[in-house]
Amino acid sequence: MTSPHPILIAGGGIGGLATALVLARDGHAVTVLEQAASFGEIGTGIQLGPNIFRMFAYLGLTDVVSKVSFFPPGLGMNDVRTGEKIVRVPLGDMARATYGFPYGVIYRADLHQVFLDACAAQDNVTLRTSAKVESFAQSESSVQVHLAGGEVLQGAALIGADGIWSKVREVVVGDGKPRVSGHIAYRAVLTRENVPAHLWSDDVLLWGGEKTHLVHYPLRRGELFNLVAVFHSNKYDEGWNTFGDTAELTERFSQACPQVRELLGKIETWKMWVLCDREPVKNWTDRRVTLLGDAAHPMLQYLAQGAGQAIEDAVVLREALRFTHGDIPQAFQKYQQARYLRTGRVQLTARFYGDIYHAAGVQRELRNQMFQSEKESAGFAGLQWMYDGIEPSKLFK
């Protein structure tokens, strides 16, 4: 079913661009509406599980992503106070043997650029900046999108990929503001020269403790070092990209082991994020309008799956449109039905892992015992359902 109007995508982040790419490759005209003055990505590092590399293979992007990724040899957890090793899971060949795909890490801006370049190479993708969606209305055959400034666009459909504060979600779901977790993340990136040799690790290493944790790993083929410090706080700033209070950070980690405190001391400027998510919902579609990524299922970062689940969304949406021969309302329903339980499980499991990382007392002892046991030494073995990923060709048979 063809339409004289393009499919409109609100939001030019990783999820929005991934969607634009797969739909354009199938011949759909797509217009991406980015509210900022330029396309770009805020943030530091992203962990890429095997399920995400499965999607890169499907998209034909494995080589270009791999060139700007780093492939850590292991994934580990230490106690933030004592420095005790809790668990280390081999990655590398082990991850490939178990899942068929690697486990990597990447600078968020580099991954965004991969999708931006791929979209720019598609003649039927229009990339617009300073295009903020204010409201929309829909008829049986189209969607009318009103931009800030008064312009009205006609679209065959509207996909809200506009993040956790989604304007599109306000209308489709209407569940108010996101749920504030009480956790704050401070993020920073160091060059390799600024990290002393005794503090450098090629692993993805998490130092977990009571209401605090630090995670770090290399980026850009080992040229950079990504650090994320998380702690419980009553502070609350909507949005992202706020400069952090280093005095509070220092206080929260005052009881940390020397290695952690030395690493934190290497950072002069931190960017702060208040960590939020939402309750999983079963319906995020209204006829020709649907949601994707954080707009549909925002999740805490403890499983490092936000970007990955958005990319999976894009692939499933494409397959749903193929299966329904372009019947947009039907495809959006099938896409939603295929996604809500998997993404809901990731949302809820991410909350649980936040508690695990920040455990104290009996919970801490149980965590260490579980992770150190032979049966669950992968500690992450319980996540095989997530890392196995999805098989696009088997979604709608």
C-alpha positions in Angstrom: 0.0 0.0 0.0 1.6 3.3 -1.1 1.0 6.8 0.1 1.8 10.1 -1.4 3.1 11.2 2.0 6.3 10.2 3.8 6.5 8.4 7.1 7.4 11.0 9.7 9.7 10.2 12.5 9.9 12.5 15.5 13.4 12.3 16.9 16.8 11.9 15.2 18.5 9.8 17.8 19.8 6.2 17.3 16.3 4.7 17.3 14.8 7.3 15.0 17.7 7.0 12.5 17.7 3.2 12.6 14.0 3.2 11.8 14.5 5.7 8.9 17.3 3.5 7.5 15.3 0.3 7.4 12.1 1.8 6.1 14.0 3.7 3.4 15.7 0.6 2.3 12.3 -0.9 1.7 11.3 2.0 -0.5 9.4 4.1 1.9 9.9 7.9 1.8 10.9 9.0 5.3 11.3 12.4 7.0 13.2 12.6 10.3 12.2 15.6 12.5 15.0 16.5 14.9 14.1 19.3 17.3 17.8 20.3 17.9 19.7 22.6 15.5 21.9 19.8 14.4 22.0 16.0 14.5 24.1 14.7 17.3 24.1 12.4 20.3 24.5 13.4 24.0 26.3 10.9 26.2 29.4 8.8 26.5 29.8 5.1 26.1 27.3 2.3 25.2 27.7 -1.4 25.8 26.6 -3.5 22.8 25.4 -6.9 23.7 25.4 -9.9 21.3 21.7 -9.2 20.6 22.6 -5.8 19.2 25.4 -7.2 17.0 22.8 -9.6 15.6 20.9 -6.6 14.5 24.0 -5.0 13.0 24.5 -8.2 10.9 20.9 -8.0 9.8 21.5 -4.3 8.8 24.8 -4.9 7.1 26.5 -2.6 9.5 28.8 -5.0 11.3 32.1 -3.9 9.7 31.5 -0.1 10.0 30.4 -0.5 13.6 33.3 -2.7 14.5 35.8 -0.2 13.2 34.8 2.3 15.9 34.1 -0.2 18.7 36.2 -1.8 21.4 35.8 -5.5 22.2 36.6 -6.1 25.9 38.0 -9.4 26.9 35.8 -9.7 30.0 32.9 -8.3 32.1 33.6 -8.1 35.8 32.3 -6.9 39.1 34.3 -5.9 42.2 33.2 -4.6 45.6 33.5 -0.8 45.6 34.7 -0.7 49.2 37.0 -3.7 49.6 38.1 -4.1 46.1 37.2 -7.8 46.3 36.6 -9.6 43.0 33.0 -10.7 42.9 32.8 -12.2 39.4 34.5 -12.0 36.0 32.8 -13.4 32.9 35.1 -14.0 29.8 33.8 -12.3 26.7 35.7 -12.3 23.3 35.6 -15.8 21.8 33.4 -17.0 24.7 30.6 -14.6 23.8 30.8 -15.4 20.2 30.7 -19.1 20.9 27.7 -18.8 23.3 25.6 -16.3 21.3 27.1 -16.3 17.8 27.9 -12.6 18.1 30.4 -10.5 20.1 30.1 -8.2 23.1 31.4 -4.7 22.4 31.4 -1.1 23.6 31.2 2.1 21.6 31.1 5.8 22.0 27.5 6.8 21.6 28.3 9.6 19.2 30.2 7.1 17.0 27.2 4.8 16.8 24.9 7.7 16.0 27.2 8.8 13.2 27.1 5.3 11.7 23.3 5.6 11.4 23.4 9.2 10.3 25.8 8.4 7.5 23.7 5.5 6.4 20.5 7.6 6.3 22.3 10.4 4.4 23.2 7.9 1.7 19.5 7.0 1.2 17.8 9.3 -1.4 14.4 8.8 0.1 15.4 10.0 3.6 14.9 13.7 4.4 16.8 14.8 7.5 15.4 18.0 9.1 16.7 19.9 12.1 15.1 22.6 14.2 11.8 20.7 13.6 10.1 20.3 16.9 6.8 18.4 16.9 4.2 20.4 18.9 1.1 18.4 18.1 -0.5 16.1 15.6 -3.9 14.9 14.4 -4.8 12.0 12.2 -7.4 10.9 9.6 -8.1 7.5 8.1 -5.4 7.9 5.6 -2.8 10.4 7.0 -1.3 12.2 9.9 -0.9 16.0 10.2 2.0 17.1 12.3 2.3 20.6 13.6 5.8 21.9 14.1 6.9 24.8 16.4 6.7 27.8 14.2 3.5 26.9 12.6 4.5 24.5 9.7 2.1 21.6 9.1 3.4 18.4 7.6 1.4 15.6 6.0 2.6 12.1 6.7 1.4 8.5 6.0 2.3 7.8 9.6 4.1 9.2 12.7 6.6 7.3 14.7 7.5 8.9 18.0 11.2 8.2 18.7 11.5 11.4 20.8 12.8 9.9 24.0 11.7 9.6 27.5 10.0 13.0 27.5 8.1 12.2 24.3 5.5 14.6 23.1 4.0 11.9 21.0 3.6 9.6 24.1 1.8 12.3 25.9 -1.1 11.9 23.5 -0.9 8.2 22.7 -0.3 6.9 26.3 -0.9 9.9 28.5 0.8 8.5 31.6 2.4 11.7 32.8 6.0 12.2 33.8 8.6 9.5 33.9 9.3 7.5 37.1 12.3 9.0 38.9 14.5 6.2 40.2 16.3 8.1 42.9 19.6 7.3 41.1 21.9 9.8 39.5 24.6 9.0 36.9 27.8 11.1 36.5 29.5 10.4 33.2 32.9 11.4 31.9 35.5 10.3 29.3 39.3 10.5 29.7 42.0 10.1 27.1 44.3 7.1 27.5 47.2 9.3 28.5 45.2 10.6 31.5 44.6 7.1 32.9 47.6 5.7 34.9 48.6 2.2 33.8 47.7 0.6 37.1 44.1 2.0 36.8 43.5 1.0 33.2 41.5 -2.1 32.4 40.4 -3.5 29.1 37.4 -5.2 30.8 34.0 -3.7 31.3 34.5 -3.4 35.1 31.8 -2.5 37.6 32.6 -1.6 41.2 29.3 -2.2 43.1 28.4 -1.1 46.6 25.7 0.2 48.9 23.7 2.7 46.9 26.7 3.4 44.7 28.6 2.0 41.8 31.3 2.9 39.2 31.6 1.3 35.8 34.4 1.9 33.3 35.7 0.5 30.0 37.7 1.7 27.0 36.2 3.4 23.9 37.4 4.0 20.3 39.7 1.1 19.9 41.2 1.9 23.3 41.9 5.5 22.8 39.5 6.7 25.4 38.3 5.6 28.9 34.6 5.8 29.8 33.5 6.3 33.4 30.0 6.3 34.8 29.5 6.8 38.6 26.0 6.2 39.9 24.6 6.8 43.4 21.3 7.4 45.1 20.3 11.0 45.5 17.2 13.2 46.2 18.3 15.7 43.5 16.1 15.9 40.5 16.7 17.8 37.2 14.5 17.0 34.3 16.4 16.2 31.1 20.0 15.4 30.5 23.4 17.0 30.2 23.5 18.9 33.5 26.9 19.6 35.0 27.4 17.5 38.1 28.3 18.5 41.7 31.8 16.9 42.2 31.6 17.6 46.0 28.5 15.4 46.3 30.2 12.7 44.1 33.3 12.7 46.3 31.2 12.4 49.4 29.2 9.5 48.1 32.3 7.6 47.2 34.3 8.6 50.3 34.4 5.0 51.6 35.4 3.5 48.3 38.6 1.6 47.8 41.7 3.5 46.8 41.6 2.5 43.1 38.0 3.9 42.7 38.8 7.1 44.6 41.9 7.7 42.5 40.0 7.1 39.2 37.2 9.6 40.3 39.9 12.1 41.2 41.1 12.2 37.6 37.9 13.8 36.4 37.5 17.6 36.6 34.2 18.0 34.9 31.3 15.5 35.0 27.9 15.5 33.2 25.0 14.4 35.3 21.8 12.5 34.4 18.9 11.8 36.6 17.9 8.2 35.9 14.3 7.6 35.0 12.1 5.0 33.5 8.4 4.2 33.2 6.1 1.3 34.0 5.8 -1.1 31.0 2.7 -0.6 29.0 1.0 -3.0 26.6 -0.3 -0.3 24.1 1.8 2.5 22.6 0.0 2.7 19.3 -3.0 4.7 18.0 -3.9 3.8 14.4 -1.2 5.6 12.3 0.9 6.7 15.2 3.3 4.5 17.3 6.2 4.9 19.6 9.7 3.5 19.5 12.7 3.2 21.8 12.7 5.3 25.0 9.4 6.9 24.0 7.8 3.5 24.1 9.7 1.7 26.9 12.3 3.8 28.7 14.6 1.7 30.9 17.3 2.2 33.5 20.8 1.8 32.2 21.7 -1.3 34.3 21.5 -3.8 31.5 22.9 -1.4 28.9 20.0 -2.1 26.5 18.4 1.2 25.8 19.9 1.8 22.3 19.9 -1.9 21.5 16.2 -2.3 22.2 15.4 0.8 20.0 17.4 -0.8 17.2 15.4 -4.1 17.7 12.2 -2.0 17.6 13.2 -0.6 14.2 13.9 -4.0 12.7 10.6 -5.4 14.1 8.6 -2.5 12.7 10.2 -3.0 9.3 9.2 -6.7 9.3 5.7 -5.9 10.4 5.3 -3.5 7.5 6.6 -6.1 5.1 4.3 -8.8 6.5 1.2 -6.5 6.2 2.2 -5.3 2.8 2.4 -1.7 4.0 -0.9 -1.6 5.9 0.3 0.9 8.5 -2.3 0.5 11.2 -2.2 -3.2 11.1 1.6 -3.2 11.0 1.9 -0.9 14.0 -0.4 -3.3 16.0 1.7 -6.3 15.1 4.9 -4.5 15.9 3.6 -3.5 19.3 2.4 -7.0 20.0 5.7 -8.5 19.1 7.7 -6.1 21.3 5.9 -5.2 24.5 6.6 -8.3 26.6 10.3 -8.4 25.6 10.9 -4.7 26.2 8.8 -4.8 29.4 11.0 -7.7 30.7 14.1 -5.6 30.0 12.6 -2.6 31.8 11.8 -4.6 35.0 15.0 -6.6 34.9 17.1 -3.4 34.7 15.4 -2.2 37.9 16.3 -5.4 39.6 19.9 -5.2 38.5 20.1 -1.7 39.9 19.2 -3.2 43.3 21.8 -5.9 42.8 24.6 -3.6 41.9 23.8 -1.3 44.9 23.2 -4.1 47.4 24.1 -4.0 51.1 23.9 -6.4 54.0 22.2 -9.8 53.4 21.4 -8.8 49.8 25.0 -8.1 49.1 26.0 -11.5 50.5 23.4 -13.3 48.4 24.5 -11.4 45.3 28.1 -12.4 45.8 27.2 -16.0 46.5 25.0 -16.2 43.4 27.6 -14.6 41.1 30.4 -16.7 42.5 28.7 -20.0 42.4 29.6 -22.5 39.6 25.9 -22.6 38.5 25.5 -18.9 38.0 29.1 -17.7 37.7 28.0 -15.9 34.5 25.8 -14.0 37.1 24.6 -12.8 33.7 23.7 -16.3 32.6 20.2 -15.4 33.6 20.3 -12.9 30.8 20.6 -15.4 27.9 17.0 -14.7 26.9 18.1 -11.1 26.3 21.4 -11.7 24.6 20.0 -14.4 22.3 18.1 -11.5 20.7 15.5 -11.8 18.0 15.4 -13.5 14.7 13.7 -11.1 12.2 12.8 -13.8 9.7 10.7 -15.7 12.2 8.7 -12.8 13.7 5.6 -13.0 11.7 5.1 -16.5 10.3 
